Amino acid sequence: KQWYQRRVAITPGVMLTTVCCYDCWDTKCHGWGIYSGIYIDCHQKGQYCYNKGDDLPRCASNGWNGMGVFCEDEFECRTLRNGIAYCLYPANKTPLRVEAVGGGK
């Protein structure tokens, strides 16, 4: 499954490594090379993108997760038009907008 590590400050000068899973998923697959402008729907929670060597985008549905990001605390999950997931901090909280951007192109 899809996992990543992030470091969390516990006390000044002390770092702890934790393992978290994504909670905000990419929603499309893109092609490569001359097909890089082709996108297909593929919600990557329980699905993932691949190609068979012909550079066309494909989506597999075998229970494995694809690309995404972990939106912590008050950050909200959003996706760009090309399906890439990102975390957005609510506008009424602070001018800060993007915390992390997922995979994709």
Buried (B, 14 or more C-beta within 10 A) or exposed (E): EBEEEEEEEEEEEEEEEEEEEBBBBBBBBBBBEEBEEBBBEBBBBBBBBEBEEEBBBBBBEEEEBBBBBBBEEEBEBBBBEEBBBBBBBEEEEEEEEEBBEBBBE
